[in-house]
Amino acid sequence: MLVRYGSGRSRTRISGYVPAVFLGSIIVQASFCQQPAANAVPEHKRILWIIPNYRTSPTLTNYKPLTTKGKFELAARDAFDPGTILLGAAIGGISQARNDSPSFGQGAAGYGRYFGTAYGDLAIGDFMTGAIYPSLLHQDPRYFRRGKGSGFSRLAYAMGQVVWTHTDSGGTQFNYSEILGNSTAVAISNAYYPDHRDAGSAAGRLGVQLGLDAAGNILKEFWPDMYRKFGHKKHHP
């Protein structure tokens, strides 16, 4: 999914990788306190109880590829989930506070533009990286958790899935769907971001998105561990 964040070129490029590095350092430390699960369990459909998590599979065992219809259904669930809408609202508010697109203006009307474009980024990115390109290129848009090994090996695996993915035939290859999908989403976003249509801004938005997607993969990999350590205690003191 595409998220536009930051206005300066250098700040934009750097900020995209901060979430992945920061999350990784914290989660890897927490993972050392975890005991590996004996068996794969169904994935939580929300990360941090808000972020949709429909495209995560606990294992590659007995792998079955998705049909084109299945890929579009997953992308639609992500794009139209209330958590995605809330995320778009939050990003819109942050962008307005930073005055990232001065032509959008302030006030309620300005916020409507910020929210609409932020949510549009998310929805377009979901369909490009989760349905359209995976269908055309026969790649699987799901994230398959490793769930075992050292924290650092799992961290490397999670971040690596941004550039390396699984195919419908059961093999692996370069993640063209992620790179081309987000590049296409960035190109489309130029139509509704009049203040940021230069090549530098486009490259910066792409870098931000790849960094955020890496952070998302880290959460997908370690969220069950975090939930067992922290969330489970809330319900079972």
PyRosetta script that sets phi, psi and omega in degrees:
from pyrosetta import init, pose_from_sequence

init()
pose = pose_from_sequence("MLVRYGSGRSRTRISGYVPAVFLGSIIVQASFCQQPAANAVPEHKRILWIIPNYRTSPTLTNYKPLTTKGKFELAARDAFDPGTILLGAAIGGISQARNDSPSFGQGAAGYGRYFGTAYGDLAIGDFMTGAIYPSLLHQDPRYFRRGKGSGFSRLAYAMGQVVWTHTDSGGTQFNYSEILGNSTAVAISNAYYPDHRDAGSAAGRLGVQLGLDAAGNILKEFWPDMYRKFGHKKHHP")
pose.set_psi(1, 153.2)
pose.set_omega(1, -174.8)
pose.set_phi(2, -101.8)
pose.set_psi(2, 132.9)
pose.set_omega(2, 175.4)
pose.set_phi(3, -132.0)
pose.set_psi(3, 122.8)
pose.set_omega(3, 176.3)
pose.set_phi(4, -92.4)
pose.set_psi(4, 126.3)
pose.set_omega(4, -178.8)
pose.set_phi(5, -150.2)
pose.set_psi(5, 128.3)
pose.set_omega(5, 178.1)
pose.set_phi(6, 95.9)
pose.set_psi(6, 148.0)
pose.set_omega(6, -177.2)
pose.set_phi(7, -111.7)
pose.set_psi(7, -34.7)
pose.set_omega(7, 179.5)
pose.set_phi(8, -78.3)
pose.set_psi(8, 147.9)
pose.set_omega(8, -176.1)
pose.set_phi(9, -64.7)
pose.set_psi(9, -54.1)
pose.set_omega(9, -177.7)
pose.set_phi(10, -65.2)
pose.set_psi(10, -40.7)
pose.set_omega(10, 179.4)
pose.set_phi(11, -64.1)
pose.set_psi(11, -37.0)
pose.set_omega(11, -179.0)
pose.set_phi(12, -65.8)
pose.set_psi(12, -45.6)
pose.set_omega(12, -179.0)
pose.set_phi(13, -63.6)
pose.set_psi(13, -42.4)
pose.set_omega(13, -177.7)
pose.set_phi(14, -69.5)
pose.set_psi(14, -42.4)
pose.set_omega(14, -174.0)
pose.set_phi(15, -63.1)
pose.set_psi(15, -24.7)
pose.set_omega(15, 179.7)
pose.set_phi(16, -66.6)
pose.set_psi(16, -29.3)
pose.set_omega(16, -176.4)
pose.set_phi(17, -95.9)
pose.set_psi(17, -14.8)
pose.set_omega(17, 179.1)
pose.set_phi(18, -59.5)
pose.set_psi(18, -45.7)
pose.set_omega(18, -179.3)
pose.set_phi(19, -57.9)
pose.set_psi(19, -42.0)
pose.set_omega(19, -177.6)
pose.set_phi(20, -66.0)
pose.set_psi(20, -45.2)
pose.set_omega(20, -178.9)
pose.set_phi(21, -67.0)
pose.set_psi(21, -44.1)
pose.set_omega(21, -178.4)
pose.set_phi(22, -65.2)
pose.set_psi(22, -48.1)
pose.set_omega(22, 178.9)
pose.set_phi(23, -61.7)
pose.set_psi(23, -42.7)
pose.set_omega(23, -178.1)
pose.set_phi(24, -60.6)
pose.set_psi(24, -44.3)
pose.set_omega(24, -177.8)
pose.set_phi(25, -64.0)
pose.set_psi(25, -37.6)
pose.set_omega(25, -179.6)
pose.set_phi(26, -74.6)
pose.set_psi(26, -46.3)
pose.set_omega(26, -173.6)
pose.set_phi(27, -70.0)
pose.set_psi(27, -38.1)
pose.set_omega(27, 178.7)
pose.set_phi(28, -61.2)
pose.set_psi(28, -41.0)
pose.set_omega(28, 178.1)
pose.set_phi(29, -62.8)
pose.set_psi(29, -41.5)
pose.set_omega(29, 179.3)
pose.set_phi(30, -66.4)
pose.set_psi(30, -32.3)
pose.set_omega(30, -176.5)
pose.set_phi(31, -66.9)
pose.set_psi(31, -25.4)
pose.set_omega(31, -179.9)
pose.set_phi(32, -67.5)
pose.set_psi(32, -17.9)
pose.set_omega(32, 179.0)
pose.set_phi(33, -90.6)
pose.set_psi(33, -0.5)
pose.set_omega(33, -175.4)
pose.set_phi(34, -95.8)
pose.set_psi(34, 148.5)
pose.set_omega(34, 170.2)
pose.set_phi(35, -96.9)
pose.set_psi(35, 131.9)
pose.set_omega(35, -179.0)
pose.set_phi(36, -62.0)
pose.set_psi(36, 141.2)
pose.set_omega(36, 179.3)
pose.set_phi(37, -68.6)
pose.set_psi(37, 142.5)
pose.set_omega(37, -178.2)
pose.set_phi(38, -71.1)
pose.set_psi(38, -35.7)
pose.set_omega(38, -178.1)
pose.set_phi(39, -135.1)
pose.set_psi(39, 154.6)
pose.set_omega(39, 176.4)
pose.set_phi(40, -66.9)
pose.set_psi(40, 138.4)
pose.set_omega(40, -179.8)
pose.set_phi(41, -120.1)
pose.set_psi(41, 157.5)
pose.set_omega(41, 178.6)
pose.set_phi(42, -57.6)
pose.set_psi(42, 141.2)
pose.set_omega(42, -177.8)
pose.set_phi(43, -73.5)
pose.set_psi(43, 143.9)
pose.set_omega(43, 171.2)
pose.set_phi(44, -65.9)
pose.set_psi(44, 135.8)
pose.set_omega(44, -177.6)
pose.set_phi(45, -82.7)
pose.set_psi(45, -1.5)
pose.set_omega(45, 174.8)
pose.set_phi(46, -140.1)
pose.set_psi(46, 135.9)
pose.set_omega(46, 175.0)
pose.set_phi(47, -96.6)
pose.set_psi(47, 132.8)
pose.set_omega(47, -175.6)
pose.set_phi(48, 57.6)
pose.set_psi(48, 27.6)
pose.set_omega(48, 175.8)
pose.set_phi(49, 65.5)
pose.set_psi(49, 7.3)
pose.set_omega(49, -177.1)
pose.set_phi(50, -131.7)
pose.set_psi(50, -50.9)
pose.set_omega(50, -172.4)
pose.set_phi(51, -71.4)
pose.set_psi(51, 126.0)
pose.set_omega(51, 179.7)
pose.set_phi(52, -62.2)
pose.set_psi(52, 142.3)
pose.set_omega(52, -174.6)
pose.set_phi(53, -137.7)
pose.set_psi(53, 49.2)
pose.set_omega(53, -175.8)
pose.set_phi(54, -80.4)
pose.set_psi(54, -20.1)
pose.set_omega(54, -173.8)
pose.set_phi(55, -100.1)
pose.set_psi(55, 29.2)
pose.set_omega(55, 177.5)
pose.set_phi(56, -114.7)
pose.set_psi(56, 133.3)
pose.set_omega(56, 177.0)
pose.set_phi(57, -117.1)
pose.set_psi(57, 138.5)
pose.set_omega(57, -176.4)
pose.set_phi(58, -73.1)
pose.set_psi(58, -14.8)
pose.set_omega(58, -175.0)
pose.set_phi(59, -162.6)
pose.set_psi(59, 159.6)
pose.set_omega(59, 173.8)
pose.set_phi(60, -95.7)
pose.set_psi(60, -2.0)
pose.set_omega(60, -179.6)
pose.set_phi(61, -61.5)
pose.set_psi(61, 136.7)
pose.set_omega(61, -179.3)
pose.set_phi(62, 55.2)
pose.set_psi(62, 46.3)
pose.set_omega(62, -176.6)
pose.set_phi(63, -59.1)
pose.set_psi(63, 134.3)
pose.set_omega(63, 174.7)
pose.set_phi(64, -130.2)
pose.set_psi(64, 123.9)
pose.set_omega(64, -178.5)
pose.set_phi(65, -69.5)
pose.set_psi(65, 156.4)
pose.set_omega(65, 175.4)
pose.set_phi(66, -83.8)
pose.set_psi(66, 146.1)
pose.set_omega(66, 171.2)
pose.set_phi(67, -78.2)
pose.set_psi(67, 167.0)
pose.set_omega(67, 176.0)
pose.set_phi(68, -58.6)
pose.set_psi(68, -40.8)
pose.set_omega(68, 177.7)
pose.set_phi(69, -60.9)
pose.set_psi(69, -42.5)
pose.set_omega(69, 179.9)
pose.set_phi(70, -62.7)
pose.set_psi(70, -38.1)
pose.set_omega(70, 179.0)
pose.set_phi(71, -65.5)
pose.set_psi(71, -42.0)
pose.set_omega(71, 179.1)
pose.set_phi(72, -69.6)
pose.set_psi(72, -34.6)
pose.set_omega(72, 177.5)
pose.set_phi(73, -64.8)
pose.set_psi(73, -42.0)
pose.set_omega(73, 178.2)
pose.set_phi(74, -64.8)
pose.set_psi(74, -42.7)
pose.set_omega(74, 179.5)
pose.set_phi(75, -62.6)
pose.set_psi(75, -40.4)
pose.set_omega(75, 179.4)
pose.set_phi(76, -65.7)
pose.set_psi(76, -39.6)
pose.set_omega(76, 178.7)
pose.set_phi(77, -62.7)
pose.set_psi(77, -41.1)
pose.set_omega(77, 176.9)
pose.set_phi(78, -65.0)
pose.set_psi(78, -48.0)
pose.set_omega(78, -172.7)
pose.set_phi(79, -66.6)
pose.set_psi(79, -36.8)
pose.set_omega(79, -174.0)
pose.set_phi(80, -104.5)
pose.set_psi(80, 12.5)
pose.set_omega(80, 178.0)
pose.set_phi(81, -71.9)
pose.set_psi(81, 142.6)
pose.set_omega(81, 178.2)
pose.set_phi(82, -55.7)
pose.set_psi(82, -33.5)
pose.set_omega(82, 178.5)
pose.set_phi(83, -63.7)
pose.set_psi(83, -36.7)
pose.set_omega(83, 177.8)
pose.set_phi(84, -68.2)
pose.set_psi(84, -39.9)
pose.set_omega(84, 178.1)
pose.set_phi(85, -63.8)
pose.set_psi(85, -42.4)
pose.set_omega(85, 177.5)
pose.set_phi(86, -63.0)
pose.set_psi(86, -40.0)
pose.set_omega(86, 178.3)
pose.set_phi(87, -62.7)
pose.set_psi(87, -42.3)
pose.set_omega(87, 176.9)
pose.set_phi(88, -61.4)
pose.set_psi(88, -39.4)
pose.set_omega(88, 178.4)
pose.set_phi(89, -64.5)
pose.set_psi(89, -40.8)
pose.set_omega(89, -179.9)
pose.set_phi(90, -67.5)
pose.set_psi(90, -45.2)
pose.set_omega(90, 179.3)
pose.set_phi(91, -63.0)
pose.set_psi(91, -39.5)
pose.set_omega(91, 178.1)
pose.set_phi(92, -60.9)
pose.set_psi(92, -42.2)
pose.set_omega(92, 179.3)
pose.set_phi(93, -65.0)
pose.set_psi(93, -42.4)
pose.set_omega(93, 178.8)
pose.set_phi(94, -64.0)
pose.set_psi(94, -43.9)
pose.set_omega(94, -179.0)
pose.set_phi(95, -63.9)
pose.set_psi(95, -38.6)
pose.set_omega(95, 178.5)
pose.set_phi(96, -66.8)
pose.set_psi(96, -41.5)
pose.set_omega(96, 179.3)
pose.set_phi(97, -61.8)
pose.set_psi(97, -33.5)
pose.set_omega(97, 179.7)
pose.set_phi(98, -85.7)
pose.set_psi(98, -6.9)
pose.set_omega(98, -177.8)
pose.set_phi(99, 56.0)
pose.set_psi(99, 45.2)
pose.set_omega(99, -176.4)
pose.set_phi(100, -64.7)
pose.set_psi(100, -33.4)
pose.set_omega(100, 179.2)
pose.set_phi(101, -125.5)
pose.set_psi(101, 87.9)
pose.set_omega(101, -175.1)
pose.set_phi(102, -55.0)
pose.set_psi(102, -31.2)
pose.set_omega(102, -178.1)
pose.set_phi(103, -68.0)
pose.set_psi(103, -17.3)
pose.set_omega(103, 177.6)
pose.set_phi(104, -72.5)
pose.set_psi(104, -25.8)
pose.set_omega(104, -179.9)
pose.set_phi(105, 81.2)
pose.set_psi(105, -177.1)
pose.set_omega(105, 179.3)
pose.set_phi(106, -114.2)
pose.set_psi(106, -169.1)
pose.set_omega(106, -179.9)
pose.set_phi(107, 74.8)
pose.set_psi(107, -172.3)
pose.set_omega(107, -176.9)
pose.set_phi(108, -64.0)
pose.set_psi(108, -41.9)
pose.set_omega(108, -179.4)
pose.set_phi(109, -64.5)
pose.set_psi(109, -42.0)
pose.set_omega(109, 178.1)
pose.set_phi(110, -63.7)
pose.set_psi(110, -42.4)
pose.set_omega(110, 178.9)
pose.set_phi(111, -62.5)
pose.set_psi(111, -38.0)
pose.set_omega(111, 177.8)
pose.set_phi(112, -57.8)
pose.set_psi(112, -39.4)
pose.set_omega(112, 178.7)
pose.set_phi(113, -69.0)
pose.set_psi(113, -43.1)
pose.set_omega(113, 178.8)
pose.set_phi(114, -62.8)
pose.set_psi(114, -44.7)
pose.set_omega(114, 179.8)
pose.set_phi(115, -64.2)
pose.set_psi(115, -45.9)
pose.set_omega(115, -178.4)
pose.set_phi(116, -60.8)
pose.set_psi(116, -42.8)
pose.set_omega(116, -179.4)
pose.set_phi(117, -72.2)
pose.set_psi(117, -37.4)
pose.set_omega(117, 179.0)
pose.set_phi(118, -64.5)
pose.set_psi(118, -45.2)
pose.set_omega(118, 178.8)
pose.set_phi(119, -67.4)
pose.set_psi(119, -37.2)
pose.set_omega(119, 176.7)
pose.set_phi(120, -59.7)
pose.set_psi(120, -41.0)
pose.set_omega(120, 176.3)
pose.set_phi(121, -56.1)
pose.set_psi(121, -48.0)
pose.set_omega(121, -176.4)
pose.set_phi(122, -64.4)
pose.set_psi(122, -47.5)
pose.set_omega(122, -176.4)
pose.set_phi(123, -66.6)
pose.set_psi(123, -44.8)
pose.set_omega(123, 179.1)
pose.set_phi(124, -62.9)
pose.set_psi(124, -43.7)
pose.set_omega(124, 178.6)
pose.set_phi(125, -61.2)
pose.set_psi(125, -40.8)
pose.set_omega(125, 179.1)
pose.set_phi(126, -59.8)
pose.set_psi(126, -45.0)
pose.set_omega(126, -177.6)
pose.set_phi(127, -73.9)
pose.set_psi(127, -35.9)
pose.set_omega(127, -179.5)
pose.set_phi(128, -68.7)
pose.set_psi(128, -47.1)
pose.set_omega(128, -175.8)
pose.set_phi(129, -87.6)
pose.set_psi(129, -19.6)
pose.set_omega(129, -175.5)
pose.set_phi(130, -106.9)
pose.set_psi(130, -13.8)
pose.set_omega(130, -175.8)
pose.set_phi(131, -136.6)
pose.set_psi(131, -57.6)
pose.set_omega(131, -171.0)
pose.set_phi(132, -66.5)
pose.set_psi(132, -57.8)
pose.set_omega(132, 180.0)
pose.set_phi(133, -68.8)
pose.set_psi(133, -40.3)
pose.set_omega(133, 175.8)
pose.set_phi(134, -59.1)
pose.set_psi(134, -34.7)
pose.set_omega(134, 178.3)
pose.set_phi(135, -71.0)
pose.set_psi(135, -43.1)
pose.set_omega(135, -179.3)
pose.set_phi(136, -67.8)
pose.set_psi(136, -36.7)
pose.set_omega(136, -173.9)
pose.set_phi(137, -101.8)
pose.set_psi(137, 2.1)
pose.set_omega(137, 178.2)
pose.set_phi(138, 57.6)
pose.set_psi(138, 45.3)
pose.set_omega(138, 175.6)
pose.set_phi(139, -111.4)
pose.set_psi(139, 154.0)
pose.set_omega(139, -178.3)
pose.set_phi(140, -93.7)
pose.set_psi(140, 121.0)
pose.set_omega(140, -176.7)
pose.set_phi(141, -79.7)
pose.set_psi(141, -3.1)
pose.set_omega(141, -177.1)
pose.set_phi(142, -79.2)
pose.set_psi(142, 156.5)
pose.set_omega(142, 172.8)
pose.set_phi(143, -101.3)
pose.set_psi(143, 122.4)
pose.set_omega(143, -179.8)
pose.set_phi(144, -100.5)
pose.set_psi(144, 113.7)
pose.set_omega(144, -176.9)
pose.set_phi(145, -65.5)
pose.set_psi(145, 142.0)
pose.set_omega(145, 173.8)
pose.set_phi(146, -81.1)
pose.set_psi(146, -48.3)
pose.set_omega(146, 170.4)
pose.set_phi(147, 69.1)
pose.set_psi(147, 2.5)
pose.set_omega(147, 179.4)
pose.set_phi(148, -150.4)
pose.set_psi(148, 165.9)
pose.set_omega(148, -177.0)
pose.set_phi(149, 97.5)
pose.set_psi(149, -178.8)
pose.set_omega(149, -179.3)
pose.set_phi(150, -70.2)
pose.set_psi(150, 160.8)
pose.set_omega(150, 179.1)
pose.set_phi(151, -60.3)
pose.set_psi(151, -39.4)
pose.set_omega(151, -178.6)
pose.set_phi(152, -70.3)
pose.set_psi(152, -35.9)
pose.set_omega(152, 178.3)
pose.set_phi(153, -67.5)
pose.set_psi(153, -36.7)
pose.set_omega(153, 178.1)
pose.set_phi(154, -70.7)
pose.set_psi(154, -36.3)
pose.set_omega(154, 176.9)
pose.set_phi(155, -62.8)
pose.set_psi(155, -45.8)
pose.set_omega(155, 179.0)
pose.set_phi(156, -62.6)
pose.set_psi(156, -40.4)
pose.set_omega(156, 178.4)
pose.set_phi(157, -62.0)
pose.set_psi(157, -46.6)
pose.set_omega(157, -177.1)
pose.set_phi(158, -61.8)
pose.set_psi(158, -46.3)
pose.set_omega(158, -179.7)
pose.set_phi(159, -68.9)
pose.set_psi(159, -33.8)
pose.set_omega(159, -179.2)
pose.set_phi(160, -67.5)
pose.set_psi(160, -22.9)
pose.set_omega(160, -178.8)
pose.set_phi(161, -68.5)
pose.set_psi(161, -12.0)
pose.set_omega(161, 174.4)
pose.set_phi(162, -66.9)
pose.set_psi(162, -33.0)
pose.set_omega(162, -177.5)
pose.set_phi(163, -111.6)
pose.set_psi(163, -7.4)
pose.set_omega(163, -178.4)
pose.set_phi(164, -137.4)
pose.set_psi(164, 127.0)
pose.set_omega(164, -172.5)
pose.set_phi(165, -139.5)
pose.set_psi(165, 179.5)
pose.set_omega(165, -179.0)
pose.set_phi(166, -98.1)
pose.set_psi(166, 148.9)
pose.set_omega(166, 178.9)
pose.set_phi(167, -101.9)
pose.set_psi(167, 165.3)
pose.set_omega(167, 179.5)
pose.set_phi(168, -64.8)
pose.set_psi(168, -21.4)
pose.set_omega(168, -179.7)
pose.set_phi(169, -85.8)
pose.set_psi(169, -2.3)
pose.set_omega(169, 178.9)
pose.set_phi(170, 99.1)
pose.set_psi(170, -3.2)
pose.set_omega(170, 178.9)
pose.set_phi(171, -91.6)
pose.set_psi(171, -166.8)
pose.set_omega(171, 177.3)
pose.set_phi(172, -132.6)
pose.set_psi(172, 154.8)
pose.set_omega(172, 177.2)
pose.set_phi(173, -164.5)
pose.set_psi(173, 174.4)
pose.set_omega(173, 178.3)
pose.set_phi(174, -55.8)
pose.set_psi(174, 139.8)
pose.set_omega(174, -175.5)
pose.set_phi(175, -81.9)
pose.set_psi(175, 73.8)
pose.set_omega(175, 178.9)
pose.set_phi(176, -61.6)
pose.set_psi(176, -34.8)
pose.set_omega(176, -177.5)
pose.set_phi(177, -62.0)
pose.set_psi(177, -40.2)
pose.set_omega(177, 179.9)
pose.set_phi(178, -67.4)
pose.set_psi(178, -49.0)
pose.set_omega(178, -175.3)
pose.set_phi(179, -71.3)
pose.set_psi(179, -50.3)
pose.set_omega(179, -179.1)
pose.set_phi(180, -68.9)
pose.set_psi(180, -37.6)
pose.set_omega(180, -179.5)
pose.set_phi(181, -63.3)
pose.set_psi(181, -47.4)
pose.set_omega(181, 179.3)
pose.set_phi(182, -70.0)
pose.set_psi(182, -34.0)
pose.set_omega(182, 176.8)
pose.set_phi(183, -64.0)
pose.set_psi(183, -41.4)
pose.set_omega(183, 178.1)
pose.set_phi(184, -65.2)
pose.set_psi(184, -41.7)
pose.set_omega(184, 178.9)
pose.set_phi(185, -62.1)
pose.set_psi(185, -39.8)
pose.set_omega(185, 177.5)
pose.set_phi(186, -64.2)
pose.set_psi(186, -42.3)
pose.set_omega(186, 179.8)
pose.set_phi(187, -62.1)
pose.set_psi(187, -42.5)
pose.set_omega(187, 178.4)
pose.set_phi(188, -64.2)
pose.set_psi(188, -38.2)
pose.set_omega(188, -177.2)
pose.set_phi(189, -64.2)
pose.set_psi(189, -21.0)
pose.set_omega(189, 177.6)
pose.set_phi(190, -61.6)
pose.set_psi(190, -23.5)
pose.set_omega(190, -179.2)
pose.set_phi(191, -69.9)
pose.set_psi(191, -27.2)
pose.set_omega(191, -177.2)
pose.set_phi(192, -121.3)
pose.set_psi(192, 13.5)
pose.set_omega(192, 170.6)
pose.set_phi(193, -118.7)
pose.set_psi(193, 79.2)
pose.set_omega(193, -174.8)
pose.set_phi(194, -63.3)
pose.set_psi(194, -21.7)
pose.set_omega(194, -177.4)
pose.set_phi(195, -86.0)
pose.set_psi(195, -7.8)
pose.set_omega(195, -172.8)
pose.set_phi(196, -139.5)
pose.set_psi(196, 68.3)
pose.set_omega(196, -177.2)
pose.set_phi(197, -112.2)
pose.set_psi(197, 11.6)
pose.set_omega(197, 179.4)
pose.set_phi(198, -87.7)
pose.set_psi(198, 163.7)
pose.set_omega(198, -176.3)
pose.set_phi(199, -63.4)
pose.set_psi(199, -37.0)
pose.set_omega(199, -179.3)
pose.set_phi(200, -63.3)
pose.set_psi(200, -42.5)
pose.set_omega(200, 178.9)
pose.set_phi(201, -66.0)
pose.set_psi(201, -39.0)
pose.set_omega(201, 179.3)
pose.set_phi(202, -64.1)
pose.set_psi(202, -44.0)
pose.set_omega(202, 178.5)
pose.set_phi(203, -63.4)
pose.set_psi(203, -38.8)
pose.set_omega(203, 178.5)
pose.set_phi(204, -64.5)
pose.set_psi(204, -42.4)
pose.set_omega(204, 179.3)
pose.set_phi(205, -64.1)
pose.set_psi(205, -38.0)
pose.set_omega(205, 178.1)
pose.set_phi(206, -65.6)
pose.set_psi(206, -42.7)
pose.set_omega(206, 178.4)
pose.set_phi(207, -62.6)
pose.set_psi(207, -40.7)
pose.set_omega(207, 177.1)
pose.set_phi(208, -59.8)
pose.set_psi(208, -45.7)
pose.set_omega(208, -176.1)
pose.set_phi(209, -65.5)
pose.set_psi(209, -40.8)
pose.set_omega(209, 179.0)
pose.set_phi(210, -63.4)
pose.set_psi(210, -38.7)
pose.set_omega(210, 177.3)
pose.set_phi(211, -65.6)
pose.set_psi(211, -41.7)
pose.set_omega(211, 179.3)
pose.set_phi(212, -68.5)
pose.set_psi(212, -36.0)
pose.set_omega(212, 177.2)
pose.set_phi(213, -67.0)
pose.set_psi(213, -35.8)
pose.set_omega(213, 174.8)
pose.set_phi(214, -63.2)
pose.set_psi(214, -41.6)
pose.set_omega(214, 176.8)
pose.set_phi(215, -62.6)
pose.set_psi(215, -38.6)
pose.set_omega(215, 177.5)
pose.set_phi(216, -62.9)
pose.set_psi(216, -40.0)
pose.set_omega(216, 178.1)
pose.set_phi(217, -64.6)
pose.set_psi(217, -37.3)
pose.set_omega(217, 178.2)
pose.set_phi(218, -62.2)
pose.set_psi(218, -43.4)
pose.set_omega(218, 177.9)
pose.set_phi(219, -63.9)
pose.set_psi(219, -40.0)
pose.set_omega(219, 179.1)
pose.set_phi(220, -63.4)
pose.set_psi(220, -37.6)
pose.set_omega(220, -178.7)
pose.set_phi(221, -71.5)
pose.set_psi(221, -42.1)
pose.set_omega(221, -171.2)
pose.set_phi(222, -103.9)
pose.set_psi(222, -7.6)
pose.set_omega(222, -177.3)
pose.set_phi(223, -58.0)
pose.set_psi(223, -43.3)
pose.set_omega(223, 177.1)
pose.set_phi(224, -57.8)
pose.set_psi(224, -37.0)
pose.set_omega(224, 177.2)
pose.set_phi(225, -66.5)
pose.set_psi(225, -44.1)
pose.set_omega(225, 179.4)
pose.set_phi(226, -64.0)
pose.set_psi(226, -39.6)
pose.set_omega(226, -179.4)
pose.set_phi(227, -65.8)
pose.set_psi(227, -41.8)
pose.set_omega(227, 179.0)
pose.set_phi(228, -64.2)
pose.set_psi(228, -33.4)
pose.set_omega(228, -176.9)
pose.set_phi(229, -81.2)
pose.set_psi(229, -41.2)
pose.set_omega(229, -172.7)
pose.set_phi(230, -111.1)
pose.set_psi(230, -51.6)
pose.set_omega(230, -176.2)
pose.set_phi(231, -66.0)
pose.set_psi(231, -39.1)
pose.set_omega(231, -177.9)
pose.set_phi(232, -63.3)
pose.set_psi(232, -33.6)
pose.set_omega(232, -178.3)
pose.set_phi(233, -68.6)
pose.set_psi(233, -27.4)
pose.set_omega(233, -179.8)
pose.set_phi(234, -66.0)
pose.set_psi(234, -32.6)
pose.set_omega(234, -177.3)
pose.set_phi(235, -95.7)
pose.set_psi(235, -17.4)
pose.set_omega(235, -178.7)
pose.set_phi(236, -134.5)
pose.set_psi(236, 76.9)
pose.set_omega(236, -176.9)
pose.set_phi(237, -65.4)
pose.dump_pdb("model.pdb")
